Amino acid sequence: MKDEIEYRKISQRKLAEGMGISYKVLNDLLNGRRTFTLTTAMMFEAALDVPADSLMNLQLKYNMYQAQHDKSFMEKLSEIRKYAAML
């Protein structure tokens, strides 16, 4: 989204104002410090005509990537799979 906004030469402050969110929230979303929710994805769709479902799919892929690279979580899944195999 950040690239799209820059490509369109839209200021983050102006976009945040138009979307009714704070600049900080918008900046956090664009820099991966805050996750897209259905609500924020729909707000981006309304403001920029970028499909909300595409944004949600990108968020899901990012979340999956993060989980798959979390060593302790992957170890937990391994233990669950061992347990499930014994059932």
C-alpha positions as CSV (number, residue, x, y, z in Angstrom):
1,M,0.0,0.0,0.0
2,K,2.8,2.4,0.8
3,D,4.2,2.0,-2.8
4,E,0.7,2.6,-4.2
5,I,0.2,5.8,-2.2
6,E,3.6,7.0,-3.2
7,Y,2.9,6.2,-6.9
8,R,-0.3,8.2,-6.7
9,K,1.6,11.0,-5.0
10,I,-0.9,11.1,-2.2
11,S,0.3,12.5,1.1
12,Q,-0.1,10.2,4.1
13,R,-1.5,13.0,6.2
14,K,-4.1,13.9,3.6
15,L,-5.1,10.3,3.1
16,A,-5.4,9.7,6.9
17,E,-7.5,12.8,7.1
18,G,-9.8,11.6,4.3
19,M,-10.1,8.2,5.9
20,G,-10.9,9.6,9.3
21,I,-7.9,8.0,11.0
22,S,-4.8,9.5,12.6
23,Y,-1.6,9.9,10.7
24,K,0.1,7.6,13.2
25,V,-2.4,4.8,12.6
26,L,-2.0,5.1,8.8
27,N,1.8,5.2,9.0
28,D,1.8,2.2,11.3
29,L,-0.4,0.3,8.9
30,L,1.9,1.2,5.9
31,N,5.0,0.2,7.8
32,G,3.8,-3.1,9.1
33,R,3.6,-2.0,12.8
34,R,-0.2,-2.5,12.8
35,T,-2.2,-5.2,11.0
36,F,-4.9,-4.6,8.5
37,T,-8.4,-5.4,9.8
38,L,-11.5,-5.9,7.7
39,T,-12.5,-2.4,8.7
40,T,-9.2,-0.7,7.7
41,A,-9.1,-2.8,4.5
42,M,-12.6,-1.5,3.6
43,M,-11.5,2.0,4.4
44,F,-8.6,1.7,2.0
45,E,-10.9,0.2,-0.6
46,A,-13.3,3.2,-0.3
47,A,-10.4,5.7,-0.4
48,L,-8.2,4.2,-3.1
49,D,-10.4,1.6,-4.9
50,V,-8.0,-1.2,-3.9
51,P,-10.1,-4.3,-3.2
52,A,-10.4,-5.0,0.5
53,D,-10.3,-8.8,0.0
54,S,-6.9,-8.4,-1.7
55,L,-5.6,-6.4,1.3
56,M,-6.9,-9.1,3.6
57,N,-5.3,-11.8,1.6
58,L,-1.9,-10.0,1.8
59,Q,-2.4,-9.6,5.6
60,L,-3.1,-13.3,5.9
61,K,0.0,-14.2,3.9
62,Y,2.1,-11.9,6.0
63,N,0.6,-13.4,9.2
64,M,1.3,-17.0,8.0
65,Y,4.9,-16.0,7.1
66,Q,5.4,-14.6,10.6
67,A,4.0,-17.7,12.2
68,Q,6.0,-20.1,10.1
69,H,9.2,-18.2,11.1
70,D,8.4,-18.2,14.8
71,K,10.6,-21.0,16.2
72,S,8.8,-21.6,19.4
73,F,5.4,-21.7,17.7
74,M,6.7,-24.2,15.1
75,E,8.0,-26.4,18.0
76,K,4.6,-26.2,19.6
77,L,2.9,-27.3,16.3
78,S,5.4,-30.2,16.1
79,E,4.4,-31.4,19.6
80,I,0.7,-31.1,18.7
81,R,1.3,-33.2,15.6
82,K,3.1,-35.8,17.6
83,Y,0.2,-36.0,20.0
84,A,-2.4,-36.1,17.2
85,A,-0.5,-39.0,15.6
86,M,-1.0,-41.0,18.8
87,L,-4.8,-40.6,18.8
